[in-house]
Amino acid sequence: MSKLFDPNKAAILRSEDRLRWNNPSEIIAAARIAPGSRVAEIGCGNGWFTFDLEKAVRPRGMVYALDMQTAMLQILETHRQHYERILVLPCGENEFDLDDGEVDVVFHANVLHEVSEPEMHLREANRVLKAGGRLVVVEWKPGAGEDEPGPRAEYRMAPERVREVAEQAGFAIEETRDVGPYHFLVSGVKG
């Protein structure tokens, strides 16, 4: 069974109910994305966070929205007509079509648990960050019940595991904290 989100279910990613427990503007505020930043959003899906990231980096920043599922990128493209500071790019699981040191922030929400080699994946995130750039990982809290949203419990990563993988990939961890009832945030700086 694949851990990747099924693009055929993309409509549920835009539900009004989701705003109560996975609000993009609140999570991006918690991630402290500065105006003018160049942000690589890895695993952008259909754009749940992308459009709020674009608002956060205005007026001169840029969001590079990357996903390995073409169907998700196509959905995002249909919704981005009013957003000028977004560049949509395909990517591989461990290969991002960005230059070394190209971005200020790698924003990574609800994706790391889907990756087969998390350390290698975050090493690629490290490569595309400038010196002193920030990694922001938002993930599902472990221990989910059957009635909770998100991936199955066995796919989720504990905050300690996310920190460990990020440190192995060359990041100095700044903070770990809860962001909403079902998510936590880990941020680190490229060493």
C-alpha positions in Angstrom: 0.0 0.0 0.0 1.4 3.4 -1.0 1.8 6.1 1.7 1.4 8.8 -1.0 -1.9 10.7 -0.8 -4.3 9.7 -3.5 -4.9 12.6 -5.9 -8.4 11.2 -6.6 -9.3 12.3 -3.0 -7.8 15.8 -3.5 -11.2 17.5 -2.9 -11.2 16.6 0.8 -7.9 18.6 1.1 -9.9 21.8 0.5 -12.7 21.2 2.9 -13.9 24.0 5.1 -13.8 21.6 8.1 -10.0 21.3 7.6 -9.6 25.0 8.4 -10.5 24.3 12.0 -7.7 21.9 12.6 -5.1 22.6 9.9 -5.3 26.3 9.2 -2.6 27.3 6.7 -2.4 31.0 7.8 -2.0 30.0 11.4 0.7 27.4 10.7 2.6 29.7 8.4 2.5 32.4 11.0 3.9 29.9 13.5 6.6 29.0 11.0 7.7 32.7 10.8 8.0 33.0 7.0 9.3 36.5 6.4 8.3 38.8 3.6 10.7 38.6 0.6 11.7 35.0 1.4 12.3 32.5 -1.3 10.4 29.4 -0.1 10.5 25.9 -1.5 7.3 24.1 -0.6 8.1 20.4 -0.9 5.0 18.3 -1.4 2.7 21.2 -2.2 -0.1 18.9 -3.3 -3.1 20.9 -4.4 -1.9 24.1 -2.8 -3.4 24.0 0.7 -0.4 25.9 2.1 0.9 27.4 -1.2 -1.4 30.3 -1.5 -0.9 31.5 2.1 2.8 31.1 1.7 2.6 33.3 -1.4 0.8 36.0 0.7 3.5 35.7 3.4 6.4 36.3 1.1 4.9 39.3 -0.8 5.8 41.7 -2.2 9.1 40.4 -3.5 9.4 36.8 -2.4 8.8 33.6 -4.3 7.2 30.3 -3.6 8.6 27.3 -5.5 5.7 24.7 -5.3 7.1 21.2 -5.8 5.4 17.9 -5.9 6.1 14.5 -7.4 2.5 13.9 -8.3 1.7 15.6 -11.6 -2.1 15.3 -10.9 -1.7 17.4 -7.7 0.3 20.0 -9.6 -2.4 20.2 -12.2 -5.0 20.8 -9.5 -2.8 23.6 -8.0 -2.4 25.2 -11.4 -6.2 25.6 -11.8 -6.4 27.6 -8.6 -3.4 29.9 -8.9 -4.5 32.5 -11.4 -4.5 35.3 -8.8 -1.1 34.4 -7.4 1.9 35.8 -9.2 4.7 34.7 -6.9 4.3 31.0 -7.3 6.4 28.8 -9.6 5.1 25.2 -9.9 7.7 22.5 -10.5 7.7 18.7 -10.6 10.2 16.9 -8.4 11.4 13.5 -7.4 11.3 12.1 -3.9 14.9 13.1 -3.3 15.6 15.4 -6.2 14.4 19.0 -6.3 14.8 21.0 -9.5 16.4 23.9 -7.6 20.0 25.2 -7.5 22.3 24.8 -4.5 21.5 27.5 -2.0 18.6 28.9 -4.0 16.0 29.3 -1.2 15.8 30.9 2.2 13.2 28.4 3.6 12.2 24.8 2.9 8.5 24.4 4.0 7.5 20.8 4.3 3.9 20.1 5.5 2.3 16.7 5.9 4.8 15.0 3.7 7.8 13.5 5.5 5.8 10.5 6.7 5.3 9.6 3.0 9.0 9.6 2.1 10.8 6.2 1.9 14.2 7.7 2.8 13.6 10.7 5.1 17.3 11.5 5.8 18.2 11.5 2.1 15.1 13.6 1.4 16.1 16.2 4.0 19.7 16.2 2.7 18.3 17.4 -0.6 16.3 20.1 1.3 19.6 21.1 2.9 21.3 21.3 -0.5 18.8 23.8 -1.9 18.9 26.1 1.2 21.3 29.0 1.4 23.7 29.0 4.3 21.7 29.8 7.5 18.5 28.9 5.7 15.6 27.4 7.6 13.8 24.0 7.4 10.2 23.9 8.6 8.6 20.5 8.9 4.9 20.2 9.9 3.8 16.6 10.6 1.0 14.6 12.0 1.2 13.9 15.7 1.6 10.2 16.5 -1.0 8.0 18.1 -3.9 8.8 15.9 -7.3 7.3 16.6 -9.5 5.8 13.9 -11.8 8.9 13.9 -9.0 11.4 13.5 -8.0 12.9 10.1 -4.6 12.1 8.5 -2.6 9.1 7.7 -2.8 5.8 9.5 -1.0 5.7 12.9 1.8 3.4 11.6 2.8 6.0 9.0 3.2 8.9 11.4 6.6 10.0 12.8 7.1 11.1 16.3 8.6 14.6 16.8 11.8 13.0 18.2 12.2 11.0 15.0 11.7 14.1 12.8 14.3 16.0 14.9 16.8 13.1 14.6 16.4 12.8 10.8 16.8 16.5 10.4 19.9 16.6 12.6 21.4 13.7 10.5 20.7 15.7 7.4 22.7 18.6 8.7 20.2 20.9 10.5 20.6 22.5 13.9 17.1 22.2 15.5 15.6 25.5 16.7 12.3 24.4 18.1 9.6 21.8 18.3 6.0 22.7 19.1 2.4 21.8 18.6 0.5 23.6 15.8 -3.1 22.7 16.2 -4.7 19.5 17.6 -3.2 17.1 15.1 0.1 18.6 14.1 3.6 19.5 15.4 6.2 21.8 13.8 10.0 21.2 13.9 12.3 24.0 12.6 16.0 23.9 12.1 18.8 25.9 10.5 21.2 24.7 7.8 24.5 24.2 9.6 
